[in-house]
Amino acid sequence: MGVRTTVDTAVAHHRLEAMLVDLDRSIALLKGENPGPGEPGFDKHPADAGADLSDADRVEAVLEALRRQRNAVLAALQRVAAGTYGRCVTCGKPVAEGRLEARPEAARCVACQARYDRARR
C-alpha cells in the first residue's frame, strides 16, 4: 500500500465539522455550568468566593483553550474551501498525512509549527 500524497478533503471537512459541533457543545456546557454574575444560577455564598475564584479561573482557562481550538478548526474549514488544506500556511509544503490524522486542524508542518511555537514563547 503506497503513501497517499493528496488529502481527502471531503473526509477532512466531515471530521472538522464534527470537531466544531463537539467544541461548540463543550463550550456551551462549560458556560452553562458556570454562570457569571447577574446570570441565573449565580447565587453563591460569599464564603465560597475563594474556592469559586480558582474554579472560575480553571474554567476560563479551559474555555480559552476550547475557543482557540475552535478558531483553528474554523480556519482549517476555510482552507478546505479555498483548496489549500493540507499545505503548510508558512512554507507551503504538504503537511504530513499522519499529522492531519492526529490534528485535522493543523495549519503547519511539524518543522514550521516548532518554529512558530518557539517564537511565541
C-alpha positions as CSV (number, residue, x, y, z in Angstrom):
1,M,0.0,0.0,0.0
2,G,1.5,3.3,-1.0
3,V,1.6,6.6,0.8
4,R,-1.2,9.0,-0.1
5,T,0.2,12.3,-1.3
6,T,-3.1,14.1,-1.5
7,V,-5.5,14.8,1.3
8,D,-9.1,13.6,1.1
9,T,-10.7,17.0,1.7
10,A,-14.2,15.5,1.9
11,V,-13.1,13.3,4.8
12,A,-11.2,16.3,6.4
13,H,-14.3,18.5,6.0
14,H,-16.5,16.0,7.7
15,R,-14.1,15.5,10.6
16,L,-13.6,19.2,11.1
17,E,-17.4,19.8,11.1
18,A,-17.8,17.1,13.7
19,M,-15.0,18.7,15.8
20,L,-16.8,22.0,15.6
21,V,-20.0,20.5,16.8
22,D,-18.2,18.9,19.8
23,L,-16.3,22.1,20.6
24,D,-19.5,24.2,20.5
25,R,-21.2,21.6,22.8
26,S,-18.3,21.7,25.2
27,I,-18.2,25.5,25.3
28,A,-21.9,25.7,25.9
29,L,-21.8,23.1,28.7
30,L,-19.0,24.9,30.5
31,K,-20.7,28.3,30.1
32,G,-24.0,26.8,31.3
33,E,-22.4,25.1,34.3
34,N,-20.5,28.2,35.4
35,P,-22.8,31.2,35.2
36,G,-21.3,34.6,35.8
37,P,-22.6,37.5,38.0
38,G,-26.0,38.6,37.0
39,E,-26.8,35.3,35.2
40,P,-29.4,32.8,36.5
41,G,-27.8,30.3,38.8
42,F,-25.1,32.7,40.1
43,D,-26.2,32.9,43.7
44,K,-23.0,31.9,45.5
45,H,-22.5,32.4,49.2
46,P,-19.7,35.0,49.9
47,A,-17.8,32.4,52.0
48,D,-17.4,30.3,48.8
49,A,-15.8,33.2,46.9
50,G,-12.2,32.0,47.3
51,A,-12.9,28.4,46.1
52,D,-15.1,29.6,43.3
53,L,-12.5,32.0,42.1
54,S,-9.9,29.3,41.5
55,D,-12.6,27.1,39.9
56,A,-13.7,30.0,37.7
57,D,-10.1,30.6,36.7
58,R,-9.7,26.9,35.7
59,V,-13.0,27.0,33.7
60,E,-11.9,30.2,32.0
61,A,-8.6,28.7,31.0
62,V,-10.4,25.6,29.6
63,L,-12.9,27.9,27.7
64,E,-10.0,29.9,26.2
65,A,-8.3,26.7,25.0
66,L,-11.5,25.5,23.5
67,R,-12.0,28.8,21.8
68,R,-8.5,28.7,20.3
69,Q,-9.1,25.2,19.0
70,R,-12.5,26.2,17.6
71,N,-10.8,29.1,15.8
72,A,-8.2,26.7,14.4
73,V,-11.0,24.4,13.2
74,L,-12.8,27.3,11.5
75,A,-9.5,28.3,9.8
76,A,-9.0,24.7,8.6
77,L,-12.5,24.7,7.2
78,Q,-11.7,27.9,5.3
79,R,-8.5,26.2,3.9
80,V,-10.6,23.3,2.8
81,A,-13.0,25.7,1.0
82,A,-10.0,27.6,-0.5
83,G,-8.3,24.4,-1.7
84,T,-5.2,24.9,0.4
85,Y,-6.0,22.4,3.2
86,G,-3.1,20.0,3.8
87,R,-0.5,22.6,2.8
88,C,1.6,24.4,5.5
89,V,0.5,28.0,5.8
90,T,4.1,29.0,6.5
91,C,6.2,27.2,3.9
92,G,3.6,25.8,1.5
93,K,4.9,22.3,1.7
94,P,2.5,19.4,2.3
95,V,1.6,18.7,5.9
96,A,2.2,15.0,6.8
97,E,-0.9,12.9,6.5
98,G,-0.2,11.4,10.0
99,R,-0.2,14.9,11.4
100,L,-3.5,15.7,9.8
101,E,-4.9,12.4,11.0
102,A,-4.0,13.3,14.6
103,R,-4.7,17.1,14.3
104,P,-7.1,17.8,11.4
105,E,-7.0,21.5,12.2
106,A,-3.1,21.6,11.8
107,A,-2.1,24.6,9.8
108,R,1.6,24.0,9.7
109,C,4.1,21.2,9.0
110,V,5.9,19.9,12.1
111,A,9.1,22.0,11.4
112,C,7.2,25.2,10.9
113,Q,5.0,24.6,13.9
114,A,8.0,24.0,16.1
115,R,9.5,27.4,14.9
116,Y,6.1,29.1,15.4
117,D,5.8,27.7,19.0
118,R,9.3,28.8,19.9
119,A,8.7,32.3,18.6
120,R,5.5,32.6,20.7
121,R,7.3,31.8,24.0
